[in-house]
Amino acid sequence: MKRRDMLLTSGAAVLGLSAFPLRWVEAREKKKQKILYYTRSVGFEHSPVRRKGDELSHSEKILSELFNERGIEIVCTKDGGVFDGDLDQYDAIAFYTCGDLLRPQSKDGAPPMTAVGKENLLKAVAGGKGFVGFHSATDTFHSKGDRNKVQTEVDPYVGMIGGEFIKHGPQQVATMTVTGKGFPGTESAGDSFDLNEEWYAMKNFAGDMYVVLVQETKGMKGNCYQRPPFPATWARKHGKGRVFYTSLGHREDVWTNELCQQIILGGFSWAMGNADAELKTNLQQAAPDADTLSTEL
């Protein structure tokens, strides 16, 4: 089976559990680790984070399975009040969020994050906490000014995560080029892979990022993609903290795709300090025209 066809097929049962050995690196100190997974949706609520009653959402179940079997505790919440509490207990904080989290109303009815809570989050990451962002984590808090233009001054959260969502076009098969070879989780990805997903068009990229995956735009349908290639998955240091973001995660079958799970586990391994990677700023080499936006957004 060709790599392209294999990656477009969803589910571990179809791919086979040995197709890609999942990438996880244990903590050096052999300590019990803990992750906070936050999924409040003020804007659009994506199906992988939508709960039915008290039942965990699709992505919460997937991450719980992946980490619990590795002896790692994961706390899943939509309550923004968690950021007014003790963040020191977590080795990493993960976001699959959407919109201005300070707003009182949300799609899921969950309590908001406070302004103090937002500041606590940013301080925690800058102080050494790991941070992992999925998909609409870049559609969470926005910089002031024209959303369709690159800003010189960005929201502090955008500065931390390293990029900002503009819009997306129709779901389609597109190519990810692996520019971060050697980064945990990319070992079996080859030079590139194709995937059916809802792809984000983004801007305001941090100049100090290490680009892991590049969004190839040639042949893509949708005005927002009529631009040069740009980063889709990256890693960067924010103060003492490690930040990993991937635009993957809109579709539920992406969460059960073994290569995507491998990338997720590799990202967490690095963000939590379990695995190391030589992060050389490569934005200009990987996507030199990333800030050239489409003229017809």
N, C-alpha and C positions, 0 to 999 in steps of 0.2 A: 504493500500500500504506500502511495506517495505521502510525504510529510504533509503536503497541502491537504489531502483528503483526510488524513488522520486527525489533523488539528481541527478540521471542520466538523468532526464527529463528536458529539457531546457524550459525557458520562464515563465514569471509570469502568463500568461494566463493559462498555463497547471498546474502549481503548485497551483494556487489560491492565491489571494492577502493576505489571512489570514494564509497561511501555516507557514510563519515565520514572526512575526512582526518585521519590519525593525528597526535596532538598531541605534538610533541617539540621542545624548545628546546635548542640546543647550548650548551656552556659558553662563557662570554664570552671566556675566555682561550685558547680553541681548543686546550686541552690534552687529552691522552689520559685519559679517565676510566675508573674501575674500580668495579664493584659486587660485593659479597659477598651471595650468596643462600643462606640457611641454612634447612634443612628437616627437622630432626630431630623425630621423633614419639614422645613418651613415652606419650601417651594414644592417642586414635584416630588412625590413619594415613589421611589423605585420599587419594583416588585421584590427584589432580593432583600429589602429591609422592611417590607410590609408584614406586620403581624396579624394573625387571626386570633383575636382575644388575647389570652395569656400565652399562646404558643409562640415560640421563638420564630423569627423570620428565616427565610431560606439561607441567607448568608450567615446568620448567627448560628444556625445548626451546623453548617459546613465548618466554620471556624472552630466551633466548640468540639466537633469530632476530631479535627486535625490537631488541636492543641491538647485536649484532655487525654488523648491516647499517648501523648508525649509527656504527660505529667505536668502540664502547664494549666494554671487556672485562668479562665477568661470570664470577665464580668461584662454582660451585655446590657446596655441601658439606653433609653431615650430621654432620660431625665437630666436636663441641663444643670440641675442643682449639684450634680456630682462634682462639678468643677469648683464648688465652694468648699469642698471637703478635702480629705487627705489624698493628694496625688502621688505622694512619695511611695505609696505601697505598690505602685504599678511600674513594671519595667518598660512598658510601651503603652501608648495611647493611640487607638486606631479610630479613624473617622470614615463613615459613609453617610455623610450629612448633605443637606441642601438648603440654601437660603440664609438669611440673616438670623442666626440662632438666638439673638437677643430679643427678637420679636415674641410677644406673648402667645400669639396664635400659631398653630402648626397643623399640618395635615394629619398628624397622628395624635394630636391632643396632648402631647407631652409638655411638661414644664420647661420654660426657656432657660438658656444659659444667662447668667448675669454678666454685667460689664466687668465685675471683679473676677468672675469665673473665667472669662476670656483672657484677662490679664494673667490669671494664675496658670492657664494652659500655656501661654507663650513663655512665661517665666520658667515653667517646668521643663519645656523643651530646650530652651536656651541654657538651662542649668544642667542638662545632661540626659533628659528623658528621651526615649525613642518615640518617634511619631510615624504612623503609617496612614496614608490616605488612599481611599478607593474612589474611582470614578467621580462622582459629584462632590467630592471633598474640595475640588477646585471651583465648584459652583456654590461655595459656602463663604459668605462675606465677600463683598466686591469693593474695588477701588473707586474713588470718586472720579467723575468725568465720563466722557463718551465711552460706552461699553465696547464700541467697535474700533477703538483706537488704543494704541499702546500708551501706558501711563509712565511718567518718570517717578511719580510718588504713588506707592501702592499701599493698600490696607496692610497693617502689621501681620495679620494672619496670612495674606497672600505672600508677603515677603518671607514668611516662615516656610510655607509649603512649597513655594518656588514657581508657581504659575497660576494662571487665572482663566477660567472658562469663558468663552464668548457665546457659542451656540453649537448645535450639531445638525447634521443632515440625516437622511434616511439610513436605517440600518443596512449594512452591506458587508461583503467580504472585502477586506483590505489587508495590506501587507505591513508587518512590523519588521523593521531592520534592526538587528541586534548590534548595537554599537558599544555596549558595555560587556563585552565578552570577559569572562572571569568573575563577573559579579555573581554572588550567590543566587542560584536558581536559574541561571541562563545556560548551564553546562550542556543541556540537551536540546537547546533551541536552534542550533545551527546558525547560519548567517542571517536567516530571516524565516518568518512563518506567516501564514495567512489565517485569518479568523473572521467569523461573522459576528459583528458587534455594533453597538451604537458608538461611533467615534466622535470624540470631542475636538472642536477647534479651540485652540487656546492662545494665550498671549502673556505678556509680562513675565517672561522666563527669567529666573535668577541666573545671573551671569556666571556664578560659581558652581553650577550644577554639574553632576556627572550623568550624562545621558545614557540610559540603559537600553531603551527602545525608541526608535524614531518612527513616527507616523508617515508612511509614504502616501503622497496625495495624488500622484499621477493616475488618471483614469477613474478617480472617485467621483461619485454622483453627489451633487450639492454645491451651491455657490460658495459656501464657507470653506470648502476644501480646495478651491482654485487658488492655491498659494504654494510656496515651496514647502518641503518636508519640515516637520517640527517635532520636538520631544513629546513622547507619550508616556514614558516611564523614566523616572530619574531618582537619583539619590544626592543628598547634599548635607553638609554640616550646618547646623544653625546654633551658633555659640558652641556649647559643649555637646549639644544633642545631635542625634542622627535622624534625618528625615528621609522617608521613602514614599514615593507616590507612583501609582499606576492608574491610567485612565480606564483600565479594564474593569468590568463588573456590572454593566447594565443588564445583561441577559443572565438568566438563571443557569443556562447551560455552560456559561463561561466559568461559573463557580465550581462545576463538576468536571471541567476539563483538566486533565492531569498536568499538562504543561503550565496552565495558568495557576494551578495550585502550587506547582513547584516554584514559580516566580513569586507568588505570595509568601510562601514559607521562606524563600531566600531573602526576600525583603525584610521580613520580621527578624530573621536570624541576624541580619546586618544591623537593623535599627536597634535591636536589643543588646548589641555589643557581643553577641555570641560568635559572630563571624566577622572577619575583616576583609576589606577590599581596598585596593589602591585607588583612591578617588582623585584622578587628575581631571581638572576642569576641561571638558571637551565639547562644550556647546558650539564653539566656532568651527570645530572640525566635523562634528556629527550633524549639525543643522545650522549652517552659517547664515541662512536667510530666514531663520525662525520667526523674526519679528516683522517680516513682510506679510501683511494680512491681505485677504481677498478684498477686492474693491467692490464686490457685490455681496455683502453679508446679509 
